[in-house]
Amino acid sequence: MIKDLLEKEIKSKSYYQVNEDNPDPILVAQKYKDEKISLICALFGYGKASLIVKFLKSIEFEILQESEKEIKNYFKHHYYRFQSTEDIKQFFITIKRSENLEDIFYEAYKKDKFVIDGIDEVIKHFNQINPYTSKGYQFLIGNRYKNKTKGSSPYKRWNMFLRWMVRKDEIDFGLWQKISKQDLIIPLDTHTFNVSHKLGLLNRKTYDLESAIQLTNKLKEFDPSDPVKYDFAIYRLGQNENL
């Protein structure tokens, strides 16, 4: 029953409508189809969608090709919610200094095929190439995890980035080739968390990584090869007032 609802939503004509009227940070990421710019778009992907897109569109991403001095000068008036001007300057310097993200991710992921290992490795890499830290900066890039399945953060923005990078369809653009989409974890936000409870897909009461994994495992019962394809479907079903 629930699977039929989700599949019907995926097949609907409006399923992939992401545009100026239905803004999403992937709108900007799709324009560039670059792993570093996509990660920037994903990590700033919190708050009101229209404001996220407005902020991202204010950035000339070609600045990543310039010197660190030029980056600091360019962002002297930028700020976003929890991130100060200095946080944004340092974040772009970190991204500029970083190496191939897929390779870094894959080296940690390949052993157990657990994407959180890959996320943790990229965050570790960021910490190594730029020791800058602040509350706003750490919120942006995330903290390293201490337990493979438990933690306060469901890594929503990171898992959204991975969905973009690994899956390939009308909206996700699949730049990465080494990661299997069957290993992805649902990008769990509070809306998806609440809707999943209403649909009976999730019974865990805490909004955390373990809940994201539990929901993903439930969705694997519907499609073990691509559980995250139901991400938008759950979101859109949650917009139905009769749910």
N, C-alpha and C positions, 0 to 999 in steps of 0.2 A: 504493500500500500504506500508506504513512505517512499520507497524506491521509485514507484510509478509517478508519484508527485514530482520528485526531483528530476526524473528523466523527461517528464512532460515540460517542466520549466526550461531545461536545457535545450529542448527542441523548439521552444517558442521563438517567434520572430524577434522579439524584443530582448532576448537573453543577452546578446552581445552589444547592446547599445550603451556605449560609453562615449559621451560627447560633451559639448559645452553645457548642455542641459542636465546631463548626468555625469558630472565631473569625477575624475579619479586620477591619482598620480600617474597611472599607466599611460594616460594621454600624452604626457610629456616624455616618458620613457620610450614610448613607441616611436616618437619622432626621431630619436637618436639611435636606438637599438645598439647601445653600448653598455657593457657590464658595469662600468664604474658610474656612469651617469644614471643607470637604472638603480643602482644601490643608493645613490644620493636621493633619488625620487622616492624610493621605498622607505628609507629611514626618516625622511621628513614627512612620511605619510601618516601623521596623527593629527587629530583635530577635525575641523569642518573641511569637507572635501574641496569646496570652492576656494577656500583660503589657502589650502595646500597647493592647489594648481596655480593660483595667482602668484604665490611666492616662488614656485618653481619656474614659472614663465618669466619672472623678473630677472632670472640668472642667465647670463651668456656663458654657456658651459665650455666654450672655447678657452675660457680663462684657465682651464686645467692644463693647457699647453704652454702657459706662460710661466715665468719664474715665481718663486715663492714670494718675493718682494712685490711683484705685480698682483699676486693673489691677495696679499694683505691690504694693498692699496684699493683693490677693486671692492672688497667687502667691508670697507670702513663704515658704511651706513646700513648694512644688512643686519637683520635680526629676525628671529622667528620663535614665537611663544617662549619655550623654556631655554632657547639658545641665544646667548648674547652675541654681539658682533665678534668678539674674540673666539667664542666657540665655533662660529661658522668659518672664520678664517682658518683656524686650526684643523677643522674637519676637512676642508678642501685641500689643505696642505697634506694631510694624512692620505687622502685619496690620490693625490698627485704622486706621492712617494710610493704608494703600494704597487706591488707587482701583479702578475696575472691572477685574478681572484679565483678563477675556476681551478687553476693548478694548486693554489694554496688550499682551497676547500677540499679538493679531491684527495690530497695526500692524507688528510685526517679521516675523511668519509669512507675511503675504500675498504678499510679493514672490516668494519661491522655494518657498513651501508646505513649508518645512522647520521642523518643530516645535521643533528645538533653538534656532532663532533666537528663537522666542517665549519659550521657557524662559529663555534668556539675557537677554532684555529684561525679564522680570519680576524676575529676580535683580538686574539693574542698577537697576530701580526701587526695590527693597527697600534696596539700598545707598545710594541717593540720599535716601530719606526717613528713614533711620535709620543713622547712621554707626557705630553700635555694632558691635564685632567681638570675637570670641573663637574659640578652636578649636572649642568645642562649638556655638556659634551658626553658624559657617561650615559645619560638618558638616551642620547641620540644613537650612539654606537652599540649600547647594551653592555651588560656585564657578563663575564665568563661564568659558566655554570659549574656547580660542584657535584651534581648528581645527574646521571644520564637521563632519568625519567622524571625527576622532581625538581621543582624550582618555582619561584614566584612568577617568573615571566614565561608566557607562552611563546615568546619570540615571534609575535604576530608579523611585525614589519619585515623581519628577516625571512620568514616563511613565505610571505607575499613576494618578496624579491626572488626567492627560489622558484616559486610558481611561474613567474614571468620568464626566468632563465631556462627552466627545464621543460615545461610544457610548450606545445606549439599547436595553436588553433586560431580561431578568428580574433582572439584578443591577446593571448600569451604568445611570445615571439621566440622562445626556445633557442637562445644563443649558445647554451651549454650542451655538450654532447656526451660528457662522461658520467652524468648523474641520471639515475633511473627515476622516472616519474612515480613509480610505485613506492618509492621511499620517501616521497614528500609528506610533509605534515600540514594539516589544514591551518591557514593563517587565522587563528582564532581571535576575534575581537569580542567585546561585550555583547554586541548585537547578535552575532552568530552563536555565541554561548547561550544567550537567552532563548533564541529561536530553536536551537538544538534540543533544549530541555522541553519546549512545548511540543516538538515533533517526536519526542521519545528517543532521540538519538544519543542522548547524554544524560547520565544520572549523577555524575560527580558534581558536588555543589561549589567547589572552589575553582575560580578562574585562574588557571595556571597551566604549566606545560603538560602536566599529567592529564588534564582535561583535553588539551589539544590532541594528545596521542590517543586517548580513549575514543574521542570522536572520529579521528582518522581511522582507527581500527574498525569502528562500526561501519564507516563508509567503504572500507575494503570488502565488507560482506556484499556490497552492491557492485563494486568494480575493483577487484584486487590489483589490477594493473594501473589504475588511474583514480585513486580515491579523491584527490583534490579537485577533480573536475566539477564536483558538486558545490564548490565554494560559493559561487555566485547564486546558484539555485537556492541554497539555504538562505542567503541574504535576501533574495527577492521574495521568497515565500514569507519571510518575516515582515515584509511590507504589506501583506494581506491582512486586513483588519479582522477577518473572520477566522484567522488561524487560532 
